[in-house]
Amino acid sequence: MTTQRLAFPTAIAFILGLMLPSDALAHGGGLNSEGCHNNRRTGDYHCHRSPSPAYRDHAPVRRSYSARAAFRRSVPCPATGRVSGSCPGWEVDHIIPLACAGPDHPRNMQWLTREENRRKGDLGCSRLSAS
């Protein structure tokens, strides 16, 4: 009888957990205006929500981790001078964002501080038409 009493609430909790939106299970904070950010541990860039209308005009570009690695090999971290591992306070940025039809190529990458990258990301593709 005790097993049945525990099984029912456990099953209900499990079902309710499956019904939560995936955003509720994701981590909070640190997202730019497009709902994206860099993973501080791995350096990967990913999104948690749909991009803003300015970004929807372009087909998404799949990230090339080999292009990022080539950039890191050719342009060492400004903080550590190393070509691998973490780069405290700095992020690899696409000069023309992928979401704005920029190429995922080392020539389109640069190091930016986290703060600079957030400010740039908040401008979206509109900054490209202004220049």
N, C-alpha and C positions, 0 to 999 in steps of 0.2 A: 504494500500500500504506500509506503514512504517513497519508493522509487517512482510510482505513478504521479505522486504529488510534485516531485521535483522535475519530472520529464515534461509535464505540460507547461510550466512557466519558462523552462529553458527553451522549449520549442517556440513559444510565443516571442521570447526575446530574440531568438535567432531570426525569425521571420521579420520582425520589426527592424532588425539590423540590416537585412537585405533590402528593405524598402527605403532606407535613408538615401538621399541623393548622394552621388559620389563626392560632390563639393563638401558635404558635411564631414566626410571621412578624410578629406585632404587637409593639409596643414593651413594655417591662417597667416595672413600678413605677407608683406614683401612682394606683392604682385604689381606689375606696371599697369598702365591703363588698358592694355590688351589682355590682362589676366595671366600674364606670363612672368617667369623669373628664371634665374640661373640657380641650380642646385649648388649650394656653397661647398658641399662635400665633394661632388663629382665634377662640377663645372658644366653639367648638361643644362640645356635650356628647354623648358617645357611650359605648357599652358594649362590652366585650370578652367577657363571659361572661353566662350566665343570671342573672337576679336571684335574690335570696334568697327563701325561701318567703313571708316577710311581704310582699314586693313582688309576688308572682305572683297575689295575690288580685284585682288590678285590671288591667283591660285597659290596654295601653300607650297613651299619648297621643302623637300625633305632634307634634314640636316646631314651633312657629311662629317662624321667624326674623324675621318682620315684627313680632311681639309683642315679641321681645327688642330689636329696633331701636327700637320705640316707647318701651320702658322706658329704653333708653340715651339717647334724645333728651330724655326728661322728667326723668331723674335722672342728672346727670353723674357721671363717675368720681370717687370720693372722693380718689384719689391725684393726679389731674391736672386735674380740673375740666372735662375735655373730654367731649363727647357721642359721640365716635367714636375709633377706634384702640384701642391696648392700654390696659389699666388695671392697672399693675404691682401685684401682691400682692392684687388683689381679683377676685372672680368674681360674675357674676350668678347668684343663687340663687332657686329657687322656694320660697316660704314654706311652702306645702303641696306637697311634691314631686309631680311628674307621675306617678311610679310609685305614689303613694298617692292617686291620683284628684284631684290638684290641677289647677286650670285653668292653661292656658298663656296667661296674660293679664298685661299689665303690672302690674295691681293685686296679682297674686300673686308679684311679683318684688321682690328687694331685693339690695343689695350686701352681700357677706360677704367677710371676708378668706379667703384660701385655707385657713388653719388652722381657722377657724370652720366653713367649709363642709365640710371633711373630718370634723370632729367631728359635725356635724349629720348628714351622710350616713351615718356609721357607726351612728347610732341607728335608721335605717330608719323604717318607718311606726309602730313601737311607741311612739315619742315622742308621736304624735298621740292615741293612746288614753289616755296618761298625763295629758294636760292637760285 
